[in-house]
C-alpha cells in the first residue's frame, strides 16, 4: 500500500516535469538562415503567458545590420505596461557551418542549432532563467513562428508565442 501511495504522490510531479516538452511548431520546407532572415527590419507580436499573473501582449521591433559574417540585431521590446527595453543579439556564421551567438539578456553564449526550417536556441538569463526557444520559418519565407519557454528550477514559468514578419 505504501508503494502505491508513493507512486500516486509522484505522478503529478512527473506529469508536471515530463509534460513540459512542447511540440514542434509548424514550418515550411525551405531551410532557415537566421542571419539572412533578420537582416533588415522585422516586427513581432505575441502574448507572454506566465504561470503567475496575467497574460501580457508583447511587441518587438527589430533591425538587423549585417557586416561580413556577423549580424547585429537590435530589438526594442514592449511587454504589457512595462517600460520599453532594448536588447542586442550578435550572430556570427561560422566557416565550418553553424553559428556563434551572444545576447545582452544572456549570461554566457547562446546556443543556436538550425535544422532545416527550424532553429533551436538556448541560454540562461542573468537572473537564472533557462530559456528554450524555437523559431519556425513559414512557407511564405517572410514569417517566423517563435515559441520561447522560460524555466526556473526545471519548472516552466512562462511561455511566449510570437509571430515575426519581415
C-alpha positions in Angstrom: 0.0 0.0 0.0 2.8 2.4 0.9 4.5 2.0 -2.6 1.2 2.7 -4.4 0.7 5.8 -2.3 4.2 7.0 -3.1 3.6 6.3 -6.8 0.3 8.3 -6.7 2.1 11.2 -5.0 4.9 11.2 -7.6 2.6 11.1 -10.6 1.6 14.8 -10.5 5.2 15.8 -10.2 6.2 13.5 -13.1 3.4 14.9 -15.3 4.4 18.5 -14.4 8.0 18.0 -15.2 7.6 15.5 -18.1 4.7 17.3 -19.7 6.7 20.4 -20.5 8.1 19.3 -23.8 6.4 21.4 -26.4 5.6 20.0 -29.9 7.4 21.3 -32.9 5.9 24.4 -34.5 4.5 24.1 -38.0 7.0 25.1 -40.6 7.6 25.3 -44.3 10.3 23.2 -46.1 12.9 25.9 -47.0 15.9 26.0 -44.7 16.0 28.8 -42.2 19.0 31.1 -42.4 18.6 33.3 -39.3 21.3 35.8 -40.4 19.6 36.4 -43.8 16.0 36.5 -42.3 16.9 39.0 -39.6 18.9 41.3 -41.8 16.8 44.5 -42.2 13.6 45.3 -40.4 11.1 42.9 -38.8 8.3 43.1 -36.4 7.0 40.6 -33.9 3.7 40.4 -31.9 2.6 37.9 -29.5 1.5 37.0 -26.0 3.5 36.2 -22.9 1.8 33.7 -20.6 3.4 33.4 -17.2 2.2 30.8 -14.7 1.8 33.6 -12.1 0.0 36.8 -13.2 -2.0 37.5 -16.3 -1.1 37.3 -20.0 0.6 40.3 -21.5 0.9 41.5 -25.1 4.4 41.7 -26.5 5.6 43.6 -29.5 9.1 43.6 -30.8 10.6 46.0 -33.4 13.9 44.6 -34.8 16.7 46.0 -37.0 19.4 43.7 -38.2 22.7 45.0 -39.7 24.9 42.5 -41.4 28.7 43.1 -41.5 30.5 40.3 -43.3 29.7 37.1 -41.5 28.1 38.8 -38.5 24.6 40.1 -37.8 23.9 42.7 -35.1 20.2 42.6 -34.3 18.8 45.4 -32.1 15.4 44.8 -30.6 13.0 47.2 -28.9 10.6 45.2 -26.8 7.3 46.3 -25.4 5.7 44.0 -22.8 2.3 44.9 -21.3 2.6 48.0 -19.1 6.3 47.6 -18.5 8.8 50.3 -19.8 10.1 49.5 -23.3 13.5 47.8 -23.2 16.3 47.2 -25.8 18.4 44.2 -26.2 21.1 43.3 -28.8 21.9 39.9 -30.4 25.2 39.2 -32.2 25.0 36.2 -34.5 28.1 35.1 -36.4 28.1 32.5 -39.2 31.0 30.0 -38.6 33.1 29.0 -41.6 32.5 25.2 -40.9 28.8 25.8 -40.5 26.7 26.7 -37.5 26.5 30.0 -35.5 28.2 31.7 -32.6 25.7 34.0 -30.8 25.5 36.3 -27.8 22.7 38.3 -26.4 22.7 41.2 -23.9 19.9 39.4 -22.0 22.0 36.2 -21.6 24.7 35.1 -19.2 27.2 33.5 -21.5 26.8 32.3 -25.0 23.6 31.5 -26.8 23.3 28.0 -28.3 21.9 28.1 -31.9 21.0 24.8 -33.6 19.5 25.2 -37.1 17.8 22.1 -38.5 16.0 22.7 -41.8 13.2 25.3 -41.4 13.7 25.5 -37.6 16.2 27.0 -35.2 16.5 26.0 -31.6 18.1 28.5 -29.2 19.0 28.1 -25.5 20.6 30.4 -23.0 20.5 31.4 -19.4 19.5 34.9 -18.2 21.4 36.8 -15.6 18.6 36.0 -13.1 19.0 32.3 -13.7 16.0 31.6 -16.0 16.8 28.9 -18.6 15.4 29.9 -21.9 14.5 27.4 -24.7 13.3 29.0 -27.9 12.1 27.5 -31.2 11.9 29.6 -34.5 10.0 28.0 -37.4 10.2 29.6 -40.9 6.8 29.6 -42.6 6.1 28.6 -46.3 6.0 32.3 -47.3 9.6 32.8 -46.3 8.7 36.1 -44.7 7.2 34.9 -41.4 8.6 33.0 -38.4 6.7 31.5 -35.6 8.5 31.9 -32.3 7.9 29.9 -29.1 10.0 30.9 -26.1 9.8 28.9 -22.8 11.3 30.1 -19.6 12.3 27.6 -16.8 13.2 28.1 -13.2 14.5 25.1 -11.2 13.3 22.9 -14.1 9.8 24.1 -14.0 8.3 26.1 -16.9 7.3 29.5 -15.6 6.3 31.3 -18.8 5.7 30.9 -22.5 5.8 33.5 -25.2 4.1 32.7 -28.6 5.0 35.3 -31.2 4.7 35.8 -35.0 7.6 37.6 -36.6 7.2 39.2 -40.0 9.6 40.8 -42.4 
